[in-house]
Amino acid sequence: MDAIIKGLISGTTVSLLIGPIFIALVDITITKGWRSGLAYVFGIIFIDTLLIYALYELLGDIDFMAYQKEISLVGGIVLVLFGILTFTSSASIQHTNVENIKTYFAAFLKGITINILNPFVIVWWMGIYTTVATFNYSPPEIFAYYFSLLLMVFLFDLLKIRFAYYIKNRLKTGFLTNLKKVAGVCLFIFGVAMLVRITQL
């Protein structure tokens, strides 16, 4: 129970943060529909699971922080590009529910890309990895901790999707266009901030 409770607390904590992942989720849900938002979330969970596995099985002896500048550079550029594309893309209420396999796959890939190239995500998982190591958990307890954490992240993302879908049904095209521009600017700022931070590393 201790591992489960701590996992739920950790999942809740990270889920309440507002960053590029959250902004992109809201944008995708509003413009592409809730199923695309769900596909985006699955992309995020997929990468989170791979990162956990990599930390325990593949990267245990590698100083991952040595590549922080390279990760920040690539991640910053990707966020800037996402921001520009989001800002310049058109928005139409009539086309917000056009969903198909191509749309879902694109949302899934965006979840993977924006998550794996976000240095905060990698650093956060490394922090979780080192913190869990101090708990002296058995393998089943470690599994229970991470399962509870990811479950909480998933449930909070479902709430975010529902919130975005609720907003979408009450929006007009003009307001939706402005909202996309705000989302684009936010993503752009996150990317620039990431690039600026490289000079401080």
C-alpha positions as CSV (number, residue, x, y, z in Angstrom):
1,M,0.0,0.0,0.0
2,D,2.9,2.4,0.7
3,A,4.1,2.0,-2.9
4,I,0.7,2.5,-4.3
5,I,0.0,5.6,-2.2
6,K,3.3,7.2,-3.1
7,G,2.7,6.4,-6.7
8,L,-0.7,8.0,-6.7
9,I,0.8,11.1,-5.0
10,S,3.6,11.4,-7.6
11,G,1.2,10.9,-10.4
12,T,-1.1,13.6,-9.1
13,T,1.7,16.0,-8.6
14,V,3.1,15.8,-12.2
15,S,-0.5,15.8,-13.6
16,L,-1.2,19.2,-12.1
17,L,1.7,20.9,-13.9
18,I,0.9,23.1,-16.9
19,G,3.4,22.8,-19.7
20,P,3.7,22.1,-23.4
21,I,2.3,18.6,-23.0
22,F,-0.9,19.9,-21.4
23,I,-1.3,22.7,-23.9
24,A,-0.8,20.4,-26.9
25,L,-3.4,18.0,-25.4
26,V,-6.0,20.7,-25.1
27,D,-5.3,21.9,-28.6
28,I,-5.5,18.4,-30.2
29,T,-8.7,17.6,-28.3
30,I,-10.4,20.9,-29.3
31,T,-9.3,20.8,-33.0
32,K,-9.3,17.1,-33.7
33,G,-11.7,15.5,-31.3
34,W,-11.5,13.6,-28.0
35,R,-10.4,10.3,-29.7
36,S,-7.3,12.1,-31.1
37,G,-6.7,13.5,-27.7
38,L,-6.8,10.0,-26.3
39,A,-4.4,8.8,-29.0
40,Y,-2.1,11.7,-27.9
41,V,-2.3,10.5,-24.3
42,F,-1.4,6.9,-25.3
43,G,1.7,8.3,-27.0
44,I,2.7,10.0,-23.8
45,I,2.1,6.9,-21.7
46,F,3.9,4.8,-24.2
47,I,7.1,6.9,-24.0
48,D,6.8,7.2,-20.2
49,T,6.7,3.4,-20.0
50,L,9.7,3.1,-22.3
51,L,11.7,5.7,-20.2
52,I,11.0,3.7,-17.0
53,Y,12.2,0.5,-18.7
54,A,15.2,2.2,-20.1
55,L,16.3,3.7,-16.8
56,Y,16.1,0.3,-15.1
57,E,17.4,-2.0,-17.9
58,L,19.4,0.0,-20.4
59,L,20.7,3.3,-19.0
60,G,21.5,2.4,-15.4
61,D,25.2,2.9,-16.0
62,I,25.0,5.9,-18.4
63,D,25.3,9.5,-17.3
64,F,22.2,10.7,-19.2
65,M,22.6,14.2,-17.8
66,A,25.8,14.5,-20.0
67,Y,23.5,14.9,-23.0
68,Q,21.3,17.5,-21.4
69,K,22.4,20.3,-23.9
70,E,21.7,18.1,-26.9
71,I,18.3,17.1,-25.6
72,S,17.4,20.7,-24.8
73,L,18.5,21.9,-28.3
74,V,16.4,19.3,-30.1
75,G,13.4,19.7,-27.8
76,G,13.5,23.4,-28.0
77,I,13.5,23.4,-31.8
78,V,10.6,20.9,-31.9
79,L,8.5,23.0,-29.5
80,V,9.2,26.1,-31.5
81,L,8.1,24.4,-34.7
82,F,5.0,23.0,-33.0
83,G,4.2,26.5,-31.8
84,I,4.6,28.0,-35.2
85,L,2.5,25.3,-36.9
86,T,-0.2,25.6,-34.2
87,F,-0.3,29.4,-34.4
88,T,-0.5,29.5,-38.2
89,S,-3.0,26.6,-38.6
90,S,-6.7,27.4,-39.2
91,A,-9.5,26.4,-36.9
92,S,-13.0,25.6,-37.9
93,I,-15.8,24.3,-35.7
94,Q,-17.2,22.3,-38.6
95,H,-14.0,20.3,-39.0
96,T,-13.1,19.6,-35.3
97,N,-14.7,16.1,-35.4
98,V,-13.0,14.9,-38.6
99,E,-11.3,11.8,-37.2
100,N,-9.7,8.8,-38.9
101,I,-6.8,6.4,-38.5
102,K,-4.4,9.0,-40.0
103,T,-5.5,11.7,-37.5
104,Y,-5.2,9.2,-34.5
105,F,-1.7,8.1,-35.6
106,A,-0.6,11.7,-36.1
107,A,-1.8,12.6,-32.6
108,F,-0.1,9.4,-31.2
109,L,3.2,10.4,-32.8
110,K,2.9,14.0,-31.5
111,G,2.5,12.6,-28.0
112,I,5.6,10.6,-28.4
113,T,7.6,13.4,-30.0
114,I,6.7,16.2,-27.6
115,N,7.2,13.9,-24.6
116,I,10.5,12.3,-25.4
117,L,12.1,15.6,-26.5
118,N,11.0,17.4,-23.4
119,P,14.1,17.5,-21.0
120,F,11.8,18.1,-18.1
121,V,10.2,14.7,-18.6
122,I,13.5,12.9,-18.8
123,V,14.9,14.7,-15.7
124,W,11.7,14.1,-13.8
125,W,11.8,10.4,-14.5
126,M,15.4,10.3,-13.5
127,G,14.5,12.0,-10.2
128,I,11.7,9.5,-9.7
129,Y,14.1,6.6,-10.5
130,T,16.6,7.8,-7.9
131,T,13.9,8.5,-5.3
132,V,12.4,5.1,-5.7
133,A,15.8,3.6,-5.2
134,T,15.9,5.1,-1.7
135,F,12.6,3.3,-0.7
136,N,14.3,-0.1,-0.9
137,Y,11.2,-1.5,-2.6
138,S,10.9,-5.1,-3.9
139,P,10.3,-5.6,-7.6
140,P,6.5,-6.1,-7.0
141,E,6.4,-2.9,-5.0
142,I,8.4,-1.0,-7.7
143,F,5.8,-2.2,-10.3
144,A,2.9,-1.1,-8.0
145,Y,4.5,2.3,-7.6
146,Y,5.0,3.0,-11.3
147,F,1.6,1.5,-12.2
148,S,-0.2,3.7,-9.7
149,L,1.8,6.7,-11.0
150,L,1.0,6.1,-14.7
151,L,-2.6,5.3,-13.8
152,M,-3.1,8.6,-12.1
153,V,-1.4,10.5,-15.0
154,F,-3.8,8.7,-17.4
155,L,-6.9,9.5,-15.3
156,F,-6.0,13.2,-15.0
157,D,-5.4,13.3,-18.8
158,L,-8.9,11.9,-19.3
159,L,-10.2,14.8,-17.2
160,K,-8.2,17.3,-19.2
161,I,-9.7,15.8,-22.4
162,R,-13.2,16.0,-21.0
163,F,-12.5,19.6,-20.0
164,A,-11.2,20.5,-23.4
165,Y,-14.2,18.8,-25.1
166,Y,-16.6,20.7,-22.8
167,I,-15.0,24.0,-23.8
168,K,-15.0,23.1,-27.5
169,N,-18.8,22.6,-27.6
170,R,-19.2,26.1,-26.4
171,L,-16.8,27.9,-28.6
172,K,-17.3,29.9,-31.8
173,T,-14.8,29.7,-34.7
174,G,-13.3,33.1,-34.0
175,F,-12.6,32.3,-30.4
176,L,-11.2,28.9,-31.3
177,T,-8.8,30.5,-33.7
178,N,-7.6,32.9,-31.0
179,L,-7.2,30.0,-28.6
180,K,-5.1,28.1,-31.1
181,K,-2.9,31.2,-31.5
182,V,-2.5,31.4,-27.7
183,A,-1.6,27.7,-27.6
184,G,0.9,28.3,-30.4
185,V,2.5,31.3,-28.6
186,C,2.8,29.3,-25.4
187,L,4.5,26.3,-27.2
188,F,6.8,28.8,-28.9
189,I,7.7,30.4,-25.6
190,F,8.4,27.0,-24.0
191,G,10.7,26.2,-26.9
192,V,12.6,29.5,-26.8
193,A,13.0,29.2,-23.0
194,M,14.4,25.7,-23.5
195,L,16.9,27.0,-26.1
196,V,17.9,30.0,-23.9
197,R,18.4,27.6,-20.9
198,I,21.1,25.8,-23.0
199,T,23.4,28.8,-22.5
200,Q,23.1,28.3,-18.7
201,L,24.0,24.6,-18.7
